[in-house]
């Protein structure tokens, strides 16, 4: 199992939580972005730069993520595609996407797109707050506890 991150829009504080979790659980973490990223030195953490362009990072994640992997993304169409393939998806606010809730999120997203297209201002998501960071950390920890074997201690 690997963790993939749609890193262009992922908040720094969420990346920091992911770095600590990757080290603690000894799971590979791959951040995919259109620009170069600086990551902490670790054998478990790496970044992958993809060319500029609409949805290039999303397409690369979709191509590489395997069933059982976890993808951290706020991109609902990407999450929907992944969930249908058996890839787990978690948003930066701590919501684990399921087949049921991702369909509902897609409907709401499409409705808001239509409203914006007709000139109605719908606003955007609220700023990521402390409660969101905690919800993400808890959801990530629960996921990793359920899906990752306990890390091996050195010398055994």
DSSP file (Angstrom, degrees, kcal/mol; ACC not computed):
  #  RESIDUE AA STRUCTURE BP1 BP2  ACC     N-H-->O    O-->H-N    N-H-->O    O-->H-N    TCO  KAPPA ALPHA  PHI   PSI    X-CA   Y-CA   Z-CA
    1    1 A X              0   0    0      0, 0.0    27,-0.6     0, 0.0     2,-0.3   0.000 360.0 360.0 360.0 137.2    0.0    0.0    0.0
    2    2 A X  E     -a   28   0A   0     64,-0.2    68,-2.5    25,-0.1     2,-0.5  -0.898 360.0-130.8-126.3 157.5    1.2    3.5   -0.9
    3    3 A X  E     -ab  29  70A   0     25,-2.9    27,-3.0    -2,-0.3     2,-0.4  -0.956  21.8-166.0-109.2 125.5   -0.2    6.9   -0.2
    4    4 A X  E     -ab  30  71A   0     66,-3.1    68,-2.9    -2,-0.5     2,-0.5  -0.887   4.4-156.0-108.6 141.4   -0.5    9.3   -3.1
    5    5 A X  E     -ab  31  72A   0     25,-2.4    27,-2.8    -2,-0.4     2,-1.7  -0.977  20.3-142.6-124.6 126.2   -1.1   13.0   -2.6
    6    6 A X  E >   +a   32   0A   0     66,-2.6     3,-0.5    -2,-0.5     4,-0.3  -0.678  38.8 178.6 -76.9  87.1   -2.7   15.4   -5.1
    7    7 A X  T 3   +     0   0    0     25,-1.8     3,-0.3    -2,-1.7    26,-0.2   0.599  52.5  80.6 -85.1 -15.3   -0.1   17.9   -3.9
    8    8 A X  T 3  S+     0   0    0     24,-0.7    -1,-0.2     1,-0.2    25,-0.1   0.908 112.9  21.2 -58.6 -41.4   -0.7   21.1   -5.9
    9    9 A X  S <  S+     0   0    0     -3,-0.5     2,-0.4     2,-0.1    -1,-0.2   0.359  93.9 119.6-108.4   4.5   -3.6   22.1   -3.8
   10   10 A X        -     0   0    0     -4,-0.3     5,-0.1    -3,-0.3    -5,-0.0  -0.572  69.4-115.1 -75.2 125.4   -2.9   20.2   -0.6
   11   11 A X    >>  -     0   0    0     -2,-0.4     4,-2.0     1,-0.1     3,-0.6  -0.261  17.7-122.6 -60.5 145.5   -2.4   22.5    2.4
   12   12 A X  H 3> S+     0   0    0      1,-0.2     4,-2.5     2,-0.2     5,-0.2   0.886 111.6  56.9 -55.6 -42.7    1.1   22.5    3.9
   13   13 A X  H 3> S+     0   0    0      1,-0.2     4,-1.6     2,-0.2    -1,-0.2   0.848 106.7  49.5 -62.2 -33.3   -0.2   21.5    7.3
   14   14 A X  H <> S+     0   0    0     -3,-0.6     4,-2.3     2,-0.2    -1,-0.2   0.893 109.0  52.3 -71.3 -40.4   -1.9   18.3    5.8
   15   15 A X  H  X S+     0   0    0     -4,-2.0     4,-2.7     1,-0.2    -2,-0.2   0.910 107.4  52.9 -60.2 -41.2    1.4   17.5    4.1
   16   16 A X  H  X S+     0   0    0     -4,-2.5     4,-2.0     2,-0.2    -1,-0.2   0.894 108.1  49.7 -62.6 -40.0    3.2   17.7    7.4
   17   17 A X  H  X S+     0   0    0     -4,-1.6     4,-2.1     1,-0.2    -1,-0.2   0.916 111.8  49.6 -62.2 -42.6    0.7   15.3    9.0
   18   18 A X  H  X S+     0   0    0     -4,-2.3     4,-2.7     2,-0.2    -2,-0.2   0.890 107.0  54.2 -64.7 -40.3    1.3   12.9    6.1
   19   19 A X  H  X S+     0   0    0     -4,-2.7     4,-2.0     1,-0.2    -1,-0.2   0.941 110.9  45.8 -58.6 -47.5    5.1   13.2    6.5
   20   20 A X  H  X S+     0   0    0     -4,-2.0     4,-2.6     1,-0.2    -1,-0.2   0.901 113.5  49.2 -63.6 -40.7    4.9   12.2   10.1
   21   21 A X  H  X S+     0   0    0     -4,-2.1     4,-2.9     2,-0.2     5,-0.3   0.902 108.6  52.7 -66.6 -41.0    2.4    9.3    9.4
   22   22 A X  H  X>S+     0   0    0     -4,-2.7     5,-1.3     1,-0.2     4,-1.1   0.913 113.5  44.0 -61.4 -42.4    4.6    8.0    6.6
   23   23 A X  H  <5S+     0   0    0     -4,-2.0    -2,-0.2    -5,-0.2    -1,-0.2   0.930 115.5  47.3 -67.0 -45.6    7.6    7.9    8.9
   24   24 A X  H  <5S+     0   0    0     -4,-2.6   127,-0.2     1,-0.2    -2,-0.2   0.911 123.1  32.9 -63.2 -43.5    5.7    6.4   11.8
   25   25 A X  H  <5S-     0   0    0     -4,-2.9    -1,-0.2    -5,-0.2    -2,-0.2   0.522 101.5-129.3 -93.4  -6.8    4.0    3.7    9.8
   26   26 A X  T  <5 +     0   0    0     -4,-1.1     2,-0.4    -5,-0.3    -3,-0.2   0.928  57.2 145.9  56.0  48.5    6.9    3.2    7.3
   27   27 A X      < -     0   0    0     -5,-1.3     2,-0.2    -6,-0.2    -1,-0.2  -0.905  55.0-104.1-115.5 144.2    4.6    3.5    4.3
   28   28 A X  E     -a    2   0A   0    -27,-0.6   -25,-2.9    -2,-0.4     2,-0.5  -0.485  33.3-165.7 -71.9 133.0    5.6    5.1    1.0
   29   29 A X  E     -ac   3  45A   0     15,-3.4    17,-2.3    -2,-0.2     2,-0.5  -0.985   3.9-172.4-122.0 122.7    4.2    8.6    0.4
   30   30 A X  E     -ac   4  46A   0    -27,-3.0   -25,-2.4    -2,-0.5     2,-0.5  -0.970   7.6-159.3-121.7 120.0    4.3   10.1   -3.1
   31   31 A X  E     -ac   5  47A   0     15,-2.4    17,-3.1    -2,-0.5     2,-0.5  -0.870   8.8-161.1 -99.2 124.4    3.4   13.7   -3.6
   32   32 A X  E     +ac   6  48A   0    -27,-2.8   -25,-1.8    -2,-0.5   -24,-0.7  -0.922  23.8 149.5-111.6 125.5    2.4   14.5   -7.2
   33   33 A X  E     - c   0  49A   0     15,-2.3    17,-2.7    -2,-0.5     4,-0.1  -0.966  54.6-121.5-151.0 162.6    2.5   18.1   -8.4
   34   34 A X  S    S+     0   0    0     -2,-0.3     2,-0.3    15,-0.2    18,-0.1   0.636  99.1  49.7 -79.2 -16.2    3.0   20.4  -11.4
   35   35 A X  S    S-     0   0    0     13,-0.1    15,-0.1    16,-0.1     2,-0.1  -0.822 101.2 -85.1-122.2 162.3    5.9   22.2   -9.6
   36   36 A X        -     0   0    0     -2,-0.3     2,-0.4    13,-0.1    -2,-0.1  -0.411  45.2-156.9 -66.4 138.0    8.9   21.0   -7.7
   37   37 A X        -     0   0    0     -6,-0.1     2,-0.6    -2,-0.1    10,-0.1  -0.901  11.9-137.6-117.4 145.9    8.3   20.2   -4.1
   38   38 A X        -     0   0    0     -2,-0.4     2,-0.3     8,-0.1     8,-0.0  -0.910  28.8-179.9-100.1 124.1   10.6   20.0   -1.2
   39   39 A X        -     0   0    0     -2,-0.6     8,-0.1     6,-0.1     3,-0.1  -0.852  34.9 -92.7-120.4 157.9   10.1   17.0    1.0
   40   40 A X        -     0   0    0     -2,-0.3     2,-0.4     1,-0.1     5,-0.1  -0.349  52.6 -93.2 -65.3 150.3   11.8   15.9    4.2
   41   41 A X  S    S+     0   0    0      3,-0.1     2,-0.3     2,-0.0    -1,-0.1  -0.521  72.3 134.4 -66.3 122.2   14.7   13.5    3.7
   42   42 A X        -     0   0    0     -2,-0.4     3,-0.4     3,-0.4    -3,-0.0  -0.952  62.1-132.6-166.6 144.4   13.2   10.1    4.1
   43   43 A X  S    S+     0   0    0     -2,-0.3    -1,-0.1     1,-0.2    -2,-0.0   0.609 111.7  50.7 -75.5 -10.0   13.3    6.7    2.4
   44   44 A X  S    S+     0   0    0    -16,-0.1   -15,-3.4     1,-0.1     2,-0.4   0.540 102.0  66.9-102.2  -9.4    9.5    6.7    2.6
   45   45 A X  E     +c   29   0A   0     -3,-0.4    -3,-0.4   -17,-0.2     2,-0.3  -0.945  54.2 150.9-122.5 130.5    8.7   10.1    1.2
   46   46 A X  E     -c   30   0A   0    -17,-2.3   -15,-2.4    -2,-0.4     2,-0.3  -0.983  29.3-136.1-149.2 162.0    9.2   11.4   -2.4
   47   47 A X  E     -c   31   0A   0     -2,-0.3     2,-0.4   -17,-0.2   -15,-0.2  -0.860   7.6-155.5-118.2 156.3    7.8   13.8   -4.8
   48   48 A X  E     -c   32   0A   0    -17,-3.1   -15,-2.3    -2,-0.3     2,-0.5  -0.981   8.7-152.0-132.7 118.2    6.9   13.5   -8.5
   49   49 A X  E     -c   33   0A   0     -2,-0.4     2,-0.3   -17,-0.2   -15,-0.2  -0.796  14.5-171.5 -93.5 130.2    6.8   16.5  -10.7
   50   50 A X        -     0   0    0    -17,-2.7     7,-0.1    -2,-0.5     3,-0.1  -0.764  34.1 -84.1-112.8 161.7    4.5   16.2  -13.7
   51   51 A X        -     0   0    0     -2,-0.3    -1,-0.1     1,-0.1     5,-0.1  -0.193  52.8 -93.0 -62.0 157.6    4.2   18.7  -16.7
   52   52 A X  S    S+     0   0    0    -18,-0.1     2,-0.2     4,-0.1    -1,-0.1  -0.338  73.9 101.2 -64.2 151.9    2.0   21.8  -16.4
   53   53 A X  S >  S-     0   0    0     -3,-0.1     3,-1.4    -2,-0.0     4,-0.4  -0.610  75.5 -56.1 144.6 158.5   -1.6   21.3  -17.6
   54   54 A X  T 3  S-     0   0    0      1,-0.3    -2,-0.0    -2,-0.2     0, 0.0  -0.425 116.3 -13.8 -64.4 122.7   -5.1   20.8  -16.6
   55   55 A X  T 3> S+     0   0    0     -2,-0.2     4,-2.6     1,-0.1    -1,-0.3   0.622  90.3 133.4  62.2  18.0   -5.6   17.6  -14.5
   56   56 A X  H <> S+     0   0    0     -3,-1.4     4,-2.0     2,-0.2     5,-0.2   0.934  75.5  45.0 -64.2 -44.7   -2.1   16.3  -15.4
   57   57 A X  H  > S+     0   0    0     -4,-0.4     4,-2.5     2,-0.2     5,-0.2   0.918 113.0  51.7 -64.1 -42.5   -1.3   15.4  -11.8
   58   58 A X  H  > S+     0   0    0      1,-0.2     4,-2.8     2,-0.2    -2,-0.2   0.921 110.0  48.6 -59.3 -44.7   -4.8   13.8  -11.3
   59   59 A X  H  X S+     0   0    0     -4,-2.6     4,-2.1     1,-0.2    -1,-0.2   0.877 110.7  50.9 -65.4 -36.9   -4.3   11.7  -14.4
   60   60 A X  H  X S+     0   0    0     -4,-2.0     4,-1.9     2,-0.2    -1,-0.2   0.911 112.0  46.9 -67.0 -41.6   -0.9   10.5  -13.2
   61   61 A X  H  X S+     0   0    0     -4,-2.5     4,-2.9     1,-0.2    -2,-0.2   0.937 112.3  50.1 -64.0 -46.1   -2.3    9.6   -9.8
   62   62 A X  H  < S+     0   0    0     -4,-2.8    -2,-0.2     1,-0.2    -1,-0.2   0.873 112.1  49.0 -60.6 -36.9   -5.2    7.8  -11.4
   63   63 A X  H  < S+     0   0    0     -4,-2.1    -1,-0.2    -5,-0.2    -2,-0.2   0.864 120.6  34.0 -70.1 -36.4   -2.8    5.9  -13.7
   64   64 A X  H  < S+     0   0    0     -4,-1.9    -2,-0.2    -5,-0.1    -3,-0.2   0.762  90.8  98.4 -95.9 -27.7   -0.4    4.8  -10.9
   65   65 A X     <  -     0   0    0     -4,-2.9     2,-0.3    -5,-0.2    22,-0.1  -0.419  58.4-154.4 -69.7 134.7   -2.6    4.2   -7.9
   66   66 A X    >   -     0   0    0     -2,-0.1     3,-2.6     1,-0.1   -64,-0.2  -0.718  33.1 -80.5-104.7 155.5   -3.5    0.6   -7.3
   67   67 A X  T 3  S+     0   0    0     -2,-0.3    20,-0.3     1,-0.3    19,-0.1  -0.301 121.4  30.8 -51.7 135.8   -6.5   -0.9   -5.5
   68   68 A X  T 3  S+     0   0    0     18,-2.1    -1,-0.3     1,-0.4    19,-0.1   0.109  94.6 116.1  96.5 -21.2   -5.8   -0.7   -1.8
   69   69 A X    <   -     0   0    0     -3,-2.6    19,-2.7   -68,-0.1     2,-0.4  -0.293  62.8-127.4 -71.5 165.3   -3.7    2.5   -2.1
   70   70 A X  E     -bd   3  88A   0    -68,-2.5   -66,-3.1    17,-0.2     2,-0.4  -0.964  18.7-165.4-115.7 133.7   -4.8    5.7   -0.4
   71   71 A X  E     -bd   4  89A   0     17,-2.3    19,-2.6    -2,-0.4     2,-0.7  -0.982   9.6-150.9-118.4 129.9   -5.0    9.0   -2.3
   72   72 A X  E     +bd   5  90A   0    -68,-2.9   -66,-2.6    -2,-0.4     2,-0.3  -0.893  40.4 137.9 -99.2 115.9   -5.3   12.3   -0.5
   73   73 A X        -     0   0    0     17,-1.9    -2,-0.1    -2,-0.7   -66,-0.1  -0.994  51.9-155.7-157.0 149.2   -7.3   14.7   -2.7
   74   74 A X        +     0   0    0     -2,-0.3     2,-0.8   -68,-0.2    17,-0.1   0.370  69.8 109.8-100.3  -1.0  -10.0   17.4   -2.7
   75   75 A X     >  -     0   0    0      1,-0.2     4,-2.4     2,-0.1     5,-0.2  -0.662  53.5-165.0 -80.9 108.9  -10.7   16.7   -6.3
   76   76 A X  H  > S+     0   0    0     -2,-0.8     4,-2.8     2,-0.2     5,-0.2   0.904  84.4  51.4 -68.6 -43.4  -14.1   15.0   -6.4
   77   77 A X  H  > S+     0   0    0      2,-0.2     4,-2.2     1,-0.2    -1,-0.2   0.917 112.8  47.8 -60.0 -39.4  -14.0   13.6  -10.0
   78   78 A X  H  > S+     0   0    0      2,-0.2     4,-2.5     1,-0.2    -2,-0.2   0.940 111.9  49.5 -63.1 -46.3  -10.6   12.1   -9.2
   79   79 A X  H  X S+     0   0    0     -4,-2.4     4,-2.8     1,-0.2     5,-0.2   0.904 109.9  51.7 -59.1 -41.9  -11.9   10.6   -6.0
   80   80 A X  H  X S+     0   0    0     -4,-2.8     4,-1.8     1,-0.2    -1,-0.2   0.922 110.6  47.7 -62.4 -44.5  -14.9    9.2   -7.8
   81   81 A X  H  X S+     0   0    0     -4,-2.2     4,-0.8    -5,-0.2    -1,-0.2   0.924 114.9  46.3 -61.5 -44.4  -12.8    7.5  -10.4
   82   82 A X  H ><>S+     0   0    0     -4,-2.5     5,-2.4     1,-0.2     3,-1.0   0.930 109.3  52.4 -65.9 -46.9  -10.4    6.0   -7.8
   83   83 A X  H ><5S+     0   0    0     -4,-2.8     3,-1.4     1,-0.3    -1,-0.2   0.879 105.1  56.4 -59.8 -38.6  -13.2    4.8   -5.5
   84   84 A X  H 3<5S+     0   0    0     -4,-1.8    -1,-0.3     1,-0.3    -2,-0.2   0.781 108.2  49.4 -63.7 -25.0  -14.8    2.9   -8.4
   85   85 A X  T <<5S-     0   0    0     -3,-1.0    -1,-0.3    -4,-0.8    -2,-0.2   0.387 124.4-100.7 -94.5   2.3  -11.5    1.1   -8.9
   86   86 A X  T < 5S+     0   0    0     -3,-1.4   -18,-2.1    -4,-0.4     2,-0.4   0.640  79.1 134.7  87.7  13.8  -11.0    0.1   -5.3
   87   87 A X      < -     0   0    0     -5,-2.4    -1,-0.3   -20,-0.3     2,-0.2  -0.809  55.3-125.0 -93.2 137.3   -8.5    2.8   -4.4
   88   88 A X  E     -d   70   0A   0    -19,-2.7   -17,-2.3    -2,-0.4     2,-0.4  -0.581  25.6-164.2 -81.3 144.6   -9.2    4.6   -1.1
   89   89 A X  E     -d   71   0A   0      8,-0.5     8,-2.8    -2,-0.2     2,-0.4  -0.998   8.8-177.2-135.5 134.8   -9.6    8.4   -1.2
   90   90 A X  E     -dE  72  96A   0    -19,-2.6   -17,-1.9    -2,-0.4     6,-0.2  -0.992  18.2-138.7-130.2 133.0   -9.5   10.8    1.7
   91   91 A X    >   -     0   0    0      4,-2.4     3,-2.5    -2,-0.4   -17,-0.2  -0.553  30.9-105.7 -91.0 162.9  -10.0   14.6    1.5
   92   92 A X  T 3  S+     0   0    0      1,-0.3    44,-0.2    -2,-0.2    -1,-0.1   0.543 118.4  61.4 -65.9  -4.5   -7.9   17.1    3.4
   93   93 A X  T 3  S-     0   0    0      2,-0.1    -1,-0.3    42,-0.1    42,-0.1   0.347 123.0-100.6-100.2   4.5  -10.8   17.7    5.8
   94   94 A X  S <  S+     0   0    0     -3,-2.5     2,-0.6     1,-0.3    -2,-0.1   0.606  74.7 139.3  93.6  12.3  -10.8   14.1    6.9
   95   95 A X        -     0   0    0     -4,-0.2    -4,-2.4    44,-0.0     2,-0.6  -0.816  43.5-146.1 -94.2 121.0  -13.7   12.7    4.9
   96   96 A X  B     -E   90   0A   0     -2,-0.6    -6,-0.2    -6,-0.2     2,-0.2  -0.749  22.5-129.0 -82.6 121.9  -13.0    9.2    3.5
   97   97 A X        -     0   0    0     -8,-2.8    -8,-0.5    -2,-0.6     2,-0.3  -0.482  28.6-176.3 -72.7 140.0  -14.8    9.0    0.2
   98   98 A X     >  -     0   0    0     -2,-0.2     4,-2.3   -10,-0.1     5,-0.3  -0.795  43.7 -99.1-124.0 170.8  -17.1    6.0   -0.4
   99   99 A X  H  > S+     0   0    0     -2,-0.3     4,-1.0     1,-0.2     5,-0.1   0.893 123.3  45.0 -58.4 -37.6  -19.1    5.0   -3.5
  100  100 A X  H  > S+     0   0    0      2,-0.2     4,-1.6     1,-0.2    -1,-0.2   0.960 116.4  40.4 -72.7 -51.8  -22.2    6.5   -1.9
  101  101 A X  H  > S+     0   0    0      1,-0.2     4,-2.3     2,-0.2    -2,-0.2   0.817 111.3  56.5 -74.0 -26.4  -20.9    9.8   -0.6
  102  102 A X  H  X S+     0   0    0     -4,-2.3     4,-2.1     2,-0.2    -1,-0.2   0.862 105.4  52.2 -72.1 -32.5  -18.6   10.5   -3.6
  103  103 A X  H  X S+     0   0    0     -4,-1.0     4,-2.1    -5,-0.3    -1,-0.2   0.926 111.0  47.7 -64.4 -43.2  -21.7   10.3   -6.0
  104  104 A X  H  X S+     0   0    0     -4,-1.6     4,-2.3     1,-0.2    -2,-0.2   0.913 110.6  51.2 -63.4 -42.8  -23.5   12.8   -3.8
  105  105 A X  H  X S+     0   0    0     -4,-2.3     4,-2.7     1,-0.2    -1,-0.2   0.879 108.8  52.4 -62.5 -37.8  -20.4   15.1   -3.8
  106  106 A X  H  X S+     0   0    0     -4,-2.1     4,-2.8     2,-0.2    -1,-0.2   0.915 108.4  50.2 -64.0 -42.4  -20.3   14.9   -7.6
  107  107 A X  H  X S+     0   0    0     -4,-2.1     4,-2.3     2,-0.2    -2,-0.2   0.930 113.1  45.6 -61.6 -45.2  -24.0   15.9   -7.9
  108  108 A X  H  X S+     0   0    0     -4,-2.3     4,-2.6     2,-0.2     5,-0.2   0.926 113.2  50.4 -64.3 -44.3  -23.5   18.9   -5.6
  109  109 A X  H  X S+     0   0    0     -4,-2.7     4,-2.3     1,-0.2    -2,-0.2   0.928 111.5  47.8 -58.8 -46.7  -20.3   19.9   -7.5
  110  110 A X  H  X S+     0   0    0     -4,-2.8     4,-2.1     2,-0.2    -1,-0.2   0.889 111.3  50.8 -63.9 -39.2  -22.0   19.7  -10.8
  111  111 A X  H  X S+     0   0    0     -4,-2.3     4,-2.2     2,-0.2    -1,-0.2   0.923 111.3  47.8 -64.0 -43.9  -25.0   21.7   -9.5
  112  112 A X  H  X S+     0   0    0     -4,-2.6     4,-2.6     1,-0.2    -2,-0.2   0.870 109.1  54.5 -65.6 -36.1  -22.6   24.4   -8.2
  113  113 A X  H  X S+     0   0    0     -4,-2.3     4,-2.4    -5,-0.2    -1,-0.2   0.913 108.6  48.9 -60.5 -43.2  -20.8   24.4  -11.6
  114  114 A X  H  X S+     0   0    0     -4,-2.1     4,-1.3     2,-0.2    -2,-0.2   0.914 111.2  49.5 -63.3 -43.1  -24.1   25.0  -13.3
  115  115 A X  H  <>S+     0   0    0     -4,-2.2     5,-2.4     1,-0.2     3,-0.5   0.929 112.2  47.4 -62.5 -44.6  -24.9   27.9  -11.0
  116  116 A X  H ><5S+     0   0    0     -4,-2.6     3,-1.7     1,-0.2    -1,-0.2   0.891 108.4  56.5 -62.9 -38.4  -21.5   29.5  -11.5
  117  117 A X  H 3<5S+     0   0    0     -4,-2.4    -1,-0.2     1,-0.3    -2,-0.2   0.774 105.2  51.8 -64.0 -26.0  -21.9   29.1  -15.2
  118  118 A X  T 3<5S-     0   0    0     -4,-1.3    -1,-0.3    -3,-0.5    -2,-0.2   0.337 127.5 -98.6 -93.5   7.6  -25.1   31.0  -15.1
  119  119 A X  T < 5S+     0   0    0     -3,-1.7     2,-0.5     1,-0.3    -3,-0.2   0.483  77.4 137.7  95.7   2.8  -23.4   33.9  -13.2
  120  120 A X      < -     0   0    0     -5,-2.4     2,-0.6    -6,-0.2    -1,-0.3  -0.716  52.4-131.4 -87.0 128.8  -24.5   33.0   -9.6
  121  121 A X        +     0   0    0     -2,-0.5    -5,-0.0     1,-0.1    -1,-0.0  -0.684  28.8 174.7 -80.4 120.9  -21.7   33.4   -7.1
  122  122 A X        -     0   0    0     -2,-0.6    -1,-0.1     1,-0.2    -9,-0.0   0.498  32.4-135.0-105.6  -6.2  -21.6   30.2   -4.9
  123  123 A X        -     0   0    0      2,-0.0     2,-0.2     3,-0.0    -1,-0.2  -0.105  20.3 -99.1  75.3 177.6  -18.5   31.0   -2.8
  124  124 A X        -     0   0    0      1,-0.2     2,-0.0     0, 0.0     0, 0.0  -0.614  48.9 -60.5-124.5-174.5  -15.8   28.5   -2.2
  125  125 A X        -     0   0    0     -2,-0.2    -1,-0.2     1,-0.1     3,-0.1  -0.344  59.9-103.6 -68.6 152.5  -14.8   26.1    0.7
  126  126 A X        -     0   0    0      1,-0.1    -1,-0.1    -3,-0.1     3,-0.1  -0.286  49.2 -81.0 -69.3 161.6  -14.1   27.7    4.0
  127  127 A X        -     0   0    0      1,-0.1     2,-0.5    -2,-0.0    -1,-0.1  -0.297  53.2 -97.0 -61.7 147.9  -10.5   28.0    5.2
  128  128 A X        -     0   0    0     -3,-0.1     2,-0.1     4,-0.1    -1,-0.1  -0.568  52.7-168.1 -69.7 118.8   -9.0   24.8    6.6
  129  129 A X     >  -     0   0    0     -2,-0.5     4,-2.2    -3,-0.1     5,-0.2  -0.426  37.6 -92.5-104.4 179.0   -9.3   25.2   10.4
  130  130 A X  H  > S+     0   0    0      1,-0.2     4,-2.5     2,-0.2     5,-0.2   0.883 124.9  54.3 -59.0 -40.9   -7.9   23.4   13.4
  131  131 A X  H  > S+     0   0    0      1,-0.2     4,-2.5     2,-0.2    -1,-0.2   0.882 108.1  50.3 -62.9 -37.3  -11.0   21.1   13.6
  132  132 A X  H  > S+     0   0    0      2,-0.2     4,-2.6     1,-0.2    -2,-0.2   0.916 109.9  49.9 -65.6 -43.4  -10.4   20.1    9.9
  133  133 A X  H  X S+     0   0    0     -4,-2.2     4,-2.5     1,-0.2    -2,-0.2   0.915 112.9  46.8 -61.6 -43.2   -6.7   19.3   10.6
  134  134 A X  H  X S+     0   0    0     -4,-2.5     4,-2.5     2,-0.2     5,-0.2   0.914 111.0  51.6 -65.6 -42.3   -7.7   17.2   13.6
  135  135 A X  H  X S+     0   0    0     -4,-2.5     4,-2.6     2,-0.2    -2,-0.2   0.907 111.6  48.1 -61.2 -41.4  -10.4   15.4   11.6
  136  136 A X  H  X S+     0   0    0     -4,-2.6     4,-2.9   -44,-0.2     5,-0.3   0.949 111.6  48.7 -63.5 -48.6   -7.8   14.6    8.9
  137  137 A X  H  X S+     0   0    0     -4,-2.5     4,-2.3     1,-0.2    -2,-0.2   0.896 114.1  46.5 -59.9 -41.2   -5.2   13.4   11.3
  138  138 A X  H  X S+     0   0    0     -4,-2.5     4,-2.6     2,-0.2    -1,-0.2   0.937 113.7  47.4 -66.9 -47.0   -7.7   11.1   13.0
  139  139 A X  H  X S+     0   0    0     -4,-2.6     4,-2.4    -5,-0.2    -2,-0.2   0.903 113.7  48.4 -62.4 -41.3   -9.1    9.7    9.7
  140  140 A X  H  X S+     0   0    0     -4,-2.9     4,-2.9     2,-0.2     5,-0.2   0.930 111.7  49.2 -63.9 -45.8   -5.6    9.1    8.4
  141  141 A X  H  X S+     0   0    0     -4,-2.3     4,-2.4    -5,-0.3    -2,-0.2   0.916 112.0  48.3 -61.5 -44.1   -4.6    7.4   11.6
  142  142 A X  H  X S+     0   0    0     -4,-2.6     4,-1.9     2,-0.2    -1,-0.2   0.921 113.0  48.6 -61.6 -43.8   -7.7    5.1   11.6
  143  143 A X  H  X S+     0   0    0     -4,-2.4     4,-2.3    -5,-0.2     5,-0.2   0.953 113.6  45.4 -61.4 -49.9   -7.1    4.3    8.0
  144  144 A X  H  X S+     0   0    0     -4,-2.9     4,-2.0     1,-0.2    -1,-0.2   0.872 110.3  54.3 -64.6 -37.0   -3.5    3.4    8.4
  145  145 A X  H  < S+     0   0    0     -4,-2.4    -1,-0.2    -5,-0.2    -2,-0.2   0.883 115.3  40.7 -62.1 -38.2   -4.2    1.4   11.6
  146  146 A X  H  < S+     0   0    0     -4,-1.9    -2,-0.2    -5,-0.2    -1,-0.2   0.814 125.6  32.5 -78.9 -31.3   -6.7   -0.7    9.7
  147  147 A X  H  < S+     0   0    0     -4,-2.3     2,-0.4    -5,-0.2    -2,-0.2   0.521 105.2  68.5-111.4  -7.2   -4.8   -1.1    6.4
  148  148 A X  S  < S-     0   0    0     -4,-2.0     3,-0.1    -5,-0.2     2,-0.0  -0.929  76.1-121.6-117.4 137.3   -1.1   -1.2    7.2
  149  149 A X        -     0   0    0     -2,-0.4     3,-0.1     1,-0.1    -2,-0.1  -0.389  48.8 -86.0 -65.5 154.0    0.8   -3.9    9.0
  150  150 A X        -     0   0    0      1,-0.1    -1,-0.1    -5,-0.1  -125,-0.1  -0.372  53.9-102.9 -60.3 137.1    2.6   -2.7   12.1
  151  151 A X        -     0   0    0   -127,-0.2     2,-0.3     1,-0.1    -1,-0.1  -0.338  36.2-112.0 -64.4 144.3    6.0   -1.3   11.2
  152  152 A X        -     0   0    0   -126,-0.1     2,-0.2    -3,-0.1    -1,-0.1  -0.555  27.2-127.8 -75.8 137.4    8.9   -3.6   12.0
  153  153 A X    >   -     0   0    0     -2,-0.3     3,-1.1     1,-0.1    -1,-0.1  -0.591  36.7 -92.0 -81.7 148.2   11.2   -2.4   14.7
  154  154 A X  T 3  S+     0   0    0      1,-0.2    -1,-0.1    -2,-0.2     0, 0.0  -0.279 106.0  25.2 -60.9 143.1   14.9   -2.3   13.9
  155  155 A X  T 3         0   0    0     -3,-0.1    -1,-0.2     1,-0.0    -2,-0.0   0.529 360.0 360.0  84.4   8.1   17.0   -5.3   14.6
  156  156 A X    <         0   0    0     -3,-1.1    -2,-0.1     0, 0.0    -3,-0.0   0.426 360.0 360.0-117.6 360.0   14.3   -7.9   14.5
